[in-house]
Amino acid sequence: MAQKIPLVDYLRLEPEPHLVAHECDSCGARFFDHRDACASCGAQSFHEVEIATTGEVRAFTIVALAAPGIPVPFVASVIDCDGTSVRGNLINVPPDPEHVSVGMKVRLATNVVGVDAEGTEAVGFGFEPLEGAA
């Protein structure tokens, strides 16, 4: 079995794929990247929190033009995961307004974005529609 590694450090693959944010101990602001201090209140103490794996599309755009080598069209979106905003692409759905809408219910999904010479898979994430949610 090939080794799998997450593309970003806030994606955890075990025991089931989920996202982890750093929550400010003082004000509760959440960040997915490393922070030395809270951008909201300036505090310097954080703890990790798991983010809900389901959510609702709050905003999206269908990207038709991208850098060379990036397949288009694709859907970039902002997902509300139980109060935490997550930026991610919508995957496993046709990139058109007939299949994507604000308010659509989605769930976290992973996909292999690359494989190195030794067979190690880089795993990325996106969100896919819940069954019957389109």
Order of alpha helices (4+ residues) and beta strands (2+ residues): beta-beta-beta-beta-beta-beta-beta-beta-beta-beta
